[in-house]
Amino acid sequence: MPKFKVEAIDSAGKGFTDVIEASTEEEVTATLKESGYHVTKIVLHKDRKAAKKKKAATGKTFTFGRVKPKILRDFTRNLSILQDAGLPILRSLNILQQQSKPGPLRNCLLDVCNEIESGSSLSEAMAKSPKAFNRLYVNMIKAGEAGGALEVILQRLAEFLERSEQLKAKIKSAMTYPVAVLIFAIGILIFIMMAIVPKFEEIFADFDVELPGLTQFLIKASHACMEYWYLGPGIPLGIWLFIKVTTSFAYMRFGWHLFLLRIPIFGPLLEKTVVARTTRTLGTLVQSGVPILEALHITRETANNGVFEKMYQKILEAIRDGDTIANPMRNHSRPGFHPACLFYFFCFLAGPIGVLIYMTKLQAKVLGDIVVNMVDVGEETGELDTMLYKVADVFDDEVQTYTEALLSMLEPLLVMFLGVIVGTIVVALFLPMIKLIESLSK
């Protein structure tokens, strides 16, 4: 008896894919209709054994990890150019596969070509290579195939990936200098405490000089650094493990992500970054013709933040009940009190001080009124994708402005911090020397 690959949706708009054994396509359709499903696609399920045997002779290399965003961006741009030139999709993929260097992308392209040769569509083939193509990518390709505008969708995907990479690059470039200065400063301080201060201690011991309190404190700190040196890497590693273990639970993960959004200085930057990424993702999906329920589901999965994931889930449920996007977005943009978030504030921001900071931010929203109002206008005018793009552009600019302002503030603070630390060490080391010189001169 033949098997049929079926795609269907239920009354709530939720889709599913399955392989069903039946005599005819009509029998499958009738069975699913009785169960309350609407069939959107049905094809004969083909045997993939020959394709699997062929994979062994494709020349795939051993690799690990996912495809880097920059490589995927370049591949998408090149594929859109080839499709715009009118080449068949399989030939385009073979050309790009032959041009690509050995690595995860080349292996994935070999698999995609084999799947297409076995009768799969491009979106179905890419869905089986998650190391290169995530759900957002696959669904946009699927929308392009359904609408007959694959080259346009590929161009939008390439632009989306480019903007995402630009946003990441701006943040990384802004944080590179202060992080490098901080690491360099810590290295110098460790060298002084473990190599320079002990030499001065020997000199002071030889001359039997009475040491000031500041010098005694510095020497004790030097002894602590040499005796408990393992705490240097141990404390950061312990904090990382603590966060990793606690956030493995969904409840604590939500609290941790809310803590990151609420911490002073860096919280607003993260919030703007997530808003820019999620609105651009949703706008790209809506513009590409992906159904709104599926678009919201993909946006939720790609948010990488528990607070925004919960908000988009609430929006998704409200739309299934017949509501608009703006109303649940407005109602659920304020997370409110969360005990796990309070726990992290207490642990990482000096106990009671952290609790006080958190209490002052209880009423803060993760989405401002401007975002909700622009989404509302977009729904009313039928240009939701355009408004979402505008929101993303505005927040991209705000991220760049905020990072530049943060960098301009951090630079003098780092210089002042280093000046105070180094100055204190110099004073602590030379006070006894001055006293020694005075005693010798007498």
Contacts in CASP RR format, 6 or more apart in sequence:
PFRMAT RR
TARGET T0000
AUTHOR 0000-0000-0000
METHOD contacts of the structure
MODEL  1
MPKFKVEAIDSAGKGFTDVIEASTEEEVTATLKESGYHVTKIVLHKDRKA
AKKKKAATGKTFTFGRVKPKILRDFTRNLSILQDAGLPILRSLNILQQQS
KPGPLRNCLLDVCNEIESGSSLSEAMAKSPKAFNRLYVNMIKAGEAGGAL
EVILQRLAEFLERSEQLKAKIKSAMTYPVAVLIFAIGILIFIMMAIVPKF
EEIFADFDVELPGLTQFLIKASHACMEYWYLGPGIPLGIWLFIKVTTSFA
YMRFGWHLFLLRIPIFGPLLEKTVVARTTRTLGTLVQSGVPILEALHITR
ETANNGVFEKMYQKILEAIRDGDTIANPMRNHSRPGFHPACLFYFFCFLA
GPIGVLIYMTKLQAKVLGDIVVNMVDVGEETGELDTMLYKVADVFDDEVQ
TYTEALLSMLEPLLVMFLGVIVGTIVVALFLPMIKLIESLSK
1 21 0 8 1.000
1 22 0 8 1.000
1 23 0 8 1.000
2 21 0 8 1.000
2 22 0 8 1.000
2 23 0 8 1.000
2 44 0 8 1.000
2 45 0 8 1.000
3 19 0 8 1.000
3 20 0 8 1.000
3 21 0 8 1.000
3 22 0 8 1.000
3 44 0 8 1.000
3 45 0 8 1.000
4 19 0 8 1.000
4 20 0 8 1.000
4 21 0 8 1.000
4 22 0 8 1.000
4 25 0 8 1.000
4 28 0 8 1.000
4 42 0 8 1.000
4 43 0 8 1.000
4 44 0 8 1.000
4 45 0 8 1.000
5 17 0 8 1.000
5 18 0 8 1.000
5 19 0 8 1.000
5 42 0 8 1.000
5 43 0 8 1.000
5 44 0 8 1.000
5 45 0 8 1.000
6 17 0 8 1.000
6 18 0 8 1.000
6 19 0 8 1.000
6 20 0 8 1.000
6 28 0 8 1.000
6 32 0 8 1.000
6 39 0 8 1.000
6 41 0 8 1.000
6 42 0 8 1.000
7 15 0 8 1.000
7 16 0 8 1.000
7 17 0 8 1.000
7 39 0 8 1.000
7 40 0 8 1.000
7 41 0 8 1.000
7 42 0 8 1.000
8 15 0 8 1.000
8 16 0 8 1.000
8 32 0 8 1.000
8 37 0 8 1.000
8 38 0 8 1.000
8 39 0 8 1.000
8 40 0 8 1.000
9 15 0 8 1.000
9 16 0 8 1.000
9 37 0 8 1.000
9 38 0 8 1.000
9 40 0 8 1.000
10 16 0 8 1.000
10 36 0 8 1.000
10 37 0 8 1.000
10 38 0 8 1.000
11 36 0 8 1.000
12 320 0 8 1.000
13 291 0 8 1.000
13 293 0 8 1.000
13 320 0 8 1.000
14 293 0 8 1.000
16 37 0 8 1.000
19 45 0 8 1.000
20 28 0 8 1.000
20 31 0 8 1.000
22 28 0 8 1.000
22 31 0 8 1.000
25 42 0 8 1.000
28 39 0 8 1.000
28 42 0 8 1.000
29 39 0 8 1.000
29 42 0 8 1.000
32 38 0 8 1.000
32 39 0 8 1.000
33 39 0 8 1.000
46 118 0 8 1.000
46 119 0 8 1.000
48 118 0 8 1.000
50 118 0 8 1.000
51 114 0 8 1.000
51 115 0 8 1.000
51 117 0 8 1.000
51 118 0 8 1.000
54 114 0 8 1.000
55 110 0 8 1.000
55 111 0 8 1.000
55 114 0 8 1.000
58 110 0 8 1.000
58 114 0 8 1.000
59 110 0 8 1.000
60 106 0 8 1.000
60 107 0 8 1.000
60 110 0 8 1.000
61 102 0 8 1.000
61 103 0 8 1.000
61 106 0 8 1.000
61 107 0 8 1.000
63 102 0 8 1.000
63 103 0 8 1.000
63 104 0 8 1.000
63 107 0 8 1.000
64 104 0 8 1.000
65 104 0 8 1.000
65 131 0 8 1.000
66 104 0 8 1.000
66 131 0 8 1.000
66 132 0 8 1.000
67 104 0 8 1.000
67 105 0 8 1.000
67 108 0 8 1.000
67 131 0 8 1.000
67 132 0 8 1.000
69 161 0 8 1.000
69 164 0 8 1.000
69 165 0 8 1.000
69 168 0 8 1.000
70 165 0 8 1.000
71 105 0 8 1.000
72 105 0 8 1.000
72 132 0 8 1.000
72 133 0 8 1.000
72 137 0 8 1.000
72 161 0 8 1.000
73 158 0 8 1.000
73 161 0 8 1.000
73 162 0 8 1.000
73 165 0 8 1.000
75 96 0 8 1.000
75 100 0 8 1.000
75 105 0 8 1.000
76 154 0 8 1.000
76 157 0 8 1.000
76 158 0 8 1.000
76 161 0 8 1.000
77 158 0 8 1.000
77 162 0 8 1.000
78 96 0 8 1.000
79 92 0 8 1.000
79 93 0 8 1.000
79 96 0 8 1.000
79 154 0 8 1.000
80 151 0 8 1.000
80 154 0 8 1.000
80 155 0 8 1.000
80 157 0 8 1.000
80 158 0 8 1.000
82 92 0 8 1.000
82 95 0 8 1.000
82 96 0 8 1.000
83 89 0 8 1.000
83 92 0 8 1.000
83 150 0 8 1.000
83 151 0 8 1.000
83 154 0 8 1.000
84 151 0 8 1.000
84 155 0 8 1.000
86 151 0 8 1.000
87 95 0 8 1.000
89 116 0 8 1.000
89 122 0 8 1.000
89 150 0 8 1.000
90 113 0 8 1.000
90 116 0 8 1.000
90 117 0 8 1.000
93 109 0 8 1.000
93 112 0 8 1.000
93 113 0 8 1.000
93 116 0 8 1.000
94 113 0 8 1.000
96 109 0 8 1.000
97 106 0 8 1.000
97 109 0 8 1.000
97 110 0 8 1.000
97 113 0 8 1.000
100 106 0 8 1.000
100 109 0 8 1.000
104 131 0 8 1.000
104 132 0 8 1.000
105 132 0 8 1.000
108 129 0 8 1.000
108 131 0 8 1.000
108 132 0 8 1.000
108 133 0 8 1.000
109 132 0 8 1.000
111 125 0 8 1.000
111 128 0 8 1.000
111 129 0 8 1.000
112 122 0 8 1.000
112 125 0 8 1.000
112 126 0 8 1.000
112 128 0 8 1.000
112 129 0 8 1.000
113 125 0 8 1.000
115 124 0 8 1.000
115 125 0 8 1.000
115 128 0 8 1.000
116 122 0 8 1.000
116 125 0 8 1.000
120 128 0 8 1.000
121 142 0 8 1.000
121 145 0 8 1.000
122 141 0 8 1.000
122 145 0 8 1.000
122 150 0 8 1.000
123 138 0 8 1.000
123 139 0 8 1.000
123 141 0 8 1.000
123 142 0 8 1.000
123 145 0 8 1.000
126 132 0 8 1.000
126 133 0 8 1.000
126 137 0 8 1.000
126 138 0 8 1.000
126 141 0 8 1.000
127 133 0 8 1.000
127 138 0 8 1.000
133 141 0 8 1.000
134 302 0 8 1.000
135 298 0 8 1.000
135 301 0 8 1.000
135 302 0 8 1.000
136 281 0 8 1.000
136 284 0 8 1.000
136 285 0 8 1.000
136 298 0 8 1.000
136 302 0 8 1.000
137 157 0 8 1.000
139 285 0 8 1.000
139 290 0 8 1.000
139 294 0 8 1.000
139 295 0 8 1.000
139 298 0 8 1.000
140 153 0 8 1.000
140 156 0 8 1.000
140 157 0 8 1.000
140 284 0 8 1.000
140 285 0 8 1.000
140 288 0 8 1.000
140 290 0 8 1.000
141 150 0 8 1.000
141 153 0 8 1.000
141 154 0 8 1.000
141 157 0 8 1.000
142 290 0 8 1.000
143 153 0 8 1.000
143 285 0 8 1.000
143 288 0 8 1.000
143 289 0 8 1.000
143 290 0 8 1.000
144 150 0 8 1.000
144 152 0 8 1.000
144 153 0 8 1.000
144 288 0 8 1.000
144 289 0 8 1.000
147 289 0 8 1.000
153 288 0 8 1.000
156 284 0 8 1.000
156 287 0 8 1.000
156 288 0 8 1.000
157 284 0 8 1.000
160 280 0 8 1.000
160 281 0 8 1.000
160 284 0 8 1.000
163 280 0 8 1.000
163 392 0 8 1.000
163 396 0 8 1.000
164 277 0 8 1.000
164 280 0 8 1.000
166 396 0 8 1.000
167 273 0 8 1.000
167 276 0 8 1.000
167 277 0 8 1.000
167 396 0 8 1.000
167 399 0 8 1.000
170 399 0 8 1.000
170 400 0 8 1.000
170 403 0 8 1.000
171 269 0 8 1.000
171 273 0 8 1.000
171 399 0 8 1.000
171 403 0 8 1.000
174 403 0 8 1.000
174 404 0 8 1.000
174 406 0 8 1.000
174 407 0 8 1.000
175 403 0 8 1.000
175 407 0 8 1.000
177 407 0 8 1.000
177 411 0 8 1.000
178 407 0 8 1.000
178 410 0 8 1.000
178 411 0 8 1.000
178 414 0 8 1.000
181 414 0 8 1.000
181 418 0 8 1.000
182 414 0 8 1.000
185 414 0 8 1.000
185 417 0 8 1.000
185 418 0 8 1.000
185 421 0 8 1.000
189 421 0 8 1.000
190 225 0 8 1.000
192 425 0 8 1.000
193 221 0 8 1.000
193 222 0 8 1.000
193 225 0 8 1.000
193 226 0 8 1.000
194 222 0 8 1.000
194 225 0 8 1.000
194 226 0 8 1.000
194 229 0 8 1.000
196 429 0 8 1.000
197 218 0 8 1.000
197 219 0 8 1.000
197 222 0 8 1.000
197 425 0 8 1.000
197 429 0 8 1.000
198 222 0 8 1.000
198 226 0 8 1.000
200 429 0 8 1.000
200 432 0 8 1.000
201 219 0 8 1.000
201 222 0 8 1.000
204 211 0 8 1.000
204 215 0 8 1.000
204 432 0 8 1.000
207 436 0 8 1.000
209 432 0 8 1.000
209 435 0 8 1.000
209 436 0 8 1.000
209 439 0 8 1.000
210 435 0 8 1.000
211 219 0 8 1.000
211 432 0 8 1.000
212 428 0 8 1.000
212 431 0 8 1.000
212 432 0 8 1.000
212 435 0 8 1.000
214 424 0 8 1.000
214 427 0 8 1.000
214 428 0 8 1.000
214 431 0 8 1.000
215 428 0 8 1.000
215 429 0 8 1.000
215 431 0 8 1.000
215 432 0 8 1.000
217 428 0 8 1.000
218 424 0 8 1.000
218 425 0 8 1.000
218 428 0 8 1.000
218 429 0 8 1.000
243 256 0 8 1.000
246 252 0 8 1.000
246 256 0 8 1.000
247 253 0 8 1.000
247 256 0 8 1.000
251 340 0 8 1.000
252 340 0 8 1.000
253 306 0 8 1.000
254 306 0 8 1.000
254 307 0 8 1.000
254 310 0 8 1.000
254 338 0 8 1.000
254 340 0 8 1.000
254 341 0 8 1.000
255 338 0 8 1.000
255 340 0 8 1.000
255 341 0 8 1.000
255 343 0 8 1.000
255 344 0 8 1.000
256 340 0 8 1.000
256 341 0 8 1.000
256 344 0 8 1.000
257 305 0 8 1.000
257 306 0 8 1.000
257 307 0 8 1.000
258 306 0 8 1.000
258 307 0 8 1.000
258 335 0 8 1.000
258 338 0 8 1.000
258 340 0 8 1.000
258 341 0 8 1.000
259 341 0 8 1.000
259 344 0 8 1.000
259 345 0 8 1.000
259 348 0 8 1.000
260 266 0 8 1.000
260 267 0 8 1.000
260 270 0 8 1.000
260 305 0 8 1.000
261 267 0 8 1.000
261 270 0 8 1.000
261 271 0 8 1.000
261 274 0 8 1.000
261 305 0 8 1.000
261 307 0 8 1.000
261 366 0 8 1.000
262 341 0 8 1.000
262 345 0 8 1.000
262 357 0 8 1.000
262 358 0 8 1.000
262 361 0 8 1.000
262 364 0 8 1.000
263 349 0 8 1.000
264 357 0 8 1.000
265 406 0 8 1.000
268 402 0 8 1.000
269 399 0 8 1.000
269 402 0 8 1.000
269 403 0 8 1.000
269 406 0 8 1.000
271 366 0 8 1.000
272 395 0 8 1.000
272 398 0 8 1.000
272 399 0 8 1.000
272 402 0 8 1.000
273 395 0 8 1.000
273 399 0 8 1.000
274 303 0 8 1.000
274 304 0 8 1.000
274 305 0 8 1.000
274 308 0 8 1.000
274 366 0 8 1.000
275 366 0 8 1.000
275 367 0 8 1.000
275 371 0 8 1.000
275 391 0 8 1.000
275 392 0 8 1.000
275 395 0 8 1.000
276 391 0 8 1.000
276 392 0 8 1.000
276 395 0 8 1.000
276 396 0 8 1.000
276 399 0 8 1.000
277 302 0 8 1.000
277 303 0 8 1.000
277 392 0 8 1.000
278 299 0 8 1.000
278 302 0 8 1.000
278 303 0 8 1.000
278 308 0 8 1.000
278 312 0 8 1.000
279 371 0 8 1.000
279 388 0 8 1.000
279 389 0 8 1.000
279 391 0 8 1.000
279 392 0 8 1.000
279 395 0 8 1.000
280 388 0 8 1.000
280 389 0 8 1.000
280 392 0 8 1.000
281 298 0 8 1.000
281 299 0 8 1.000
281 302 0 8 1.000
282 295 0 8 1.000
282 296 0 8 1.000
282 299 0 8 1.000
282 388 0 8 1.000
283 295 0 8 1.000
283 384 0 8 1.000
283 385 0 8 1.000
283 388 0 8 1.000
283 389 0 8 1.000
283 392 0 8 1.000
284 385 0 8 1.000
285 294 0 8 1.000
285 295 0 8 1.000
285 298 0 8 1.000
285 299 0 8 1.000
286 292 0 8 1.000
286 295 0 8 1.000
286 384 0 8 1.000
286 385 0 8 1.000
286 388 0 8 1.000
287 385 0 8 1.000
287 389 0 8 1.000
290 298 0 8 1.000
292 319 0 8 1.000
292 325 0 8 1.000
293 316 0 8 1.000
293 319 0 8 1.000
293 320 0 8 1.000
296 312 0 8 1.000
296 315 0 8 1.000
296 316 0 8 1.000
296 319 0 8 1.000
296 325 0 8 1.000
297 316 0 8 1.000
299 312 0 8 1.000
300 308 0 8 1.000
300 309 0 8 1.000
300 312 0 8 1.000
300 313 0 8 1.000
300 316 0 8 1.000
301 309 0 8 1.000
303 309 0 8 1.000
303 312 0 8 1.000
307 335 0 8 1.000
307 366 0 8 1.000
308 366 0 8 1.000
310 332 0 8 1.000
310 335 0 8 1.000
311 329 0 8 1.000
311 332 0 8 1.000
311 333 0 8 1.000
311 366 0 8 1.000
311 367 0 8 1.000
314 328 0 8 1.000
314 331 0 8 1.000
314 332 0 8 1.000
315 325 0 8 1.000
315 328 0 8 1.000
315 329 0 8 1.000
315 332 0 8 1.000
317 328 0 8 1.000
318 327 0 8 1.000
318 328 0 8 1.000
319 325 0 8 1.000
319 328 0 8 1.000
324 376 0 8 1.000
324 379 0 8 1.000
325 375 0 8 1.000
325 379 0 8 1.000
325 384 0 8 1.000
326 372 0 8 1.000
326 373 0 8 1.000
326 375 0 8 1.000
326 376 0 8 1.000
326 379 0 8 1.000
329 367 0 8 1.000
329 371 0 8 1.000
329 372 0 8 1.000
329 375 0 8 1.000
330 369 0 8 1.000
330 372 0 8 1.000
333 365 0 8 1.000
333 366 0 8 1.000
333 367 0 8 1.000
333 368 0 8 1.000
333 372 0 8 1.000
334 363 0 8 1.000
334 364 0 8 1.000
334 365 0 8 1.000
334 366 0 8 1.000
335 366 0 8 1.000
336 362 0 8 1.000
336 363 0 8 1.000
337 362 0 8 1.000
341 358 0 8 1.000
342 355 0 8 1.000
342 358 0 8 1.000
345 351 0 8 1.000
345 354 0 8 1.000
345 355 0 8 1.000
345 357 0 8 1.000
345 358 0 8 1.000
346 352 0 8 1.000
346 354 0 8 1.000
346 355 0 8 1.000
348 354 0 8 1.000
349 357 0 8 1.000
370 391 0 8 1.000
370 394 0 8 1.000
371 391 0 8 1.000
374 387 0 8 1.000
374 388 0 8 1.000
374 390 0 8 1.000
374 391 0 8 1.000
375 384 0 8 1.000
375 387 0 8 1.000
375 388 0 8 1.000
375 391 0 8 1.000
377 387 0 8 1.000
378 384 0 8 1.000
378 386 0 8 1.000
378 387 0 8 1.000
END
